[in-house]
């Protein structure tokens, strides 16, 4: 079941609260691309994209898109003062050298240990996992934004991932339409519950144990 734009923006707005002044933050495609629209005016951050932009701003207004300016998913973006451009090799060099403070990604599944599966459903053709593997390993903090359940109603937060992993034990925080989970050494910790959901609804729709 897909999420409406209002719910997607609510998830993106909560993720924006994790961003601190002066960070370099990589954004994945999907819900993460909405995060710049919710950043407070007093926070200065450089949003990074694998296609070679550091310094992305909010989404452009309709009719003001620049056909030569897009994020890694191909969607139009703006840039802030001080933005820079480079080729993909340098962009990935920034990631691999640990220059990215935080990455905000989408996912297909996340395990209770923070394993990330976000690049393929077996049997479906995809071009590859892109930069998610490097980002998951080298970013200082990894946040996942996703639906709480898949289109069949099955939990996406699980005890063990059934899909091929992008990276093991890399996720720090999970934000869904139902709430916020932190991955800790003692297991999953449910930090926040979003209305109108209840603890029991979250428990029913989560495929592993967690503490509150």
Buried (B, 14 or more C-beta within 10 A) or exposed (E): EEBEEEBBBBBBBBBBEBBEEEBBBBBBBBBBBBBBEBBEEEEEBBBBBBBBBBBBBBBBEEEEBEEEBBBBBEEBBBBBEEBEEBEEEEBBEBBBEEBBBBBBBBBBBBBBBBBBBBBBEEEEEEEEBBBBBBBBBBBEBBBBBBBBBBEEEEBBBBBEBEBBBBBBEBBBBBBBBBBBBBBEEEBBEBEEBBEEBEEEBBEEBBBBEBEE
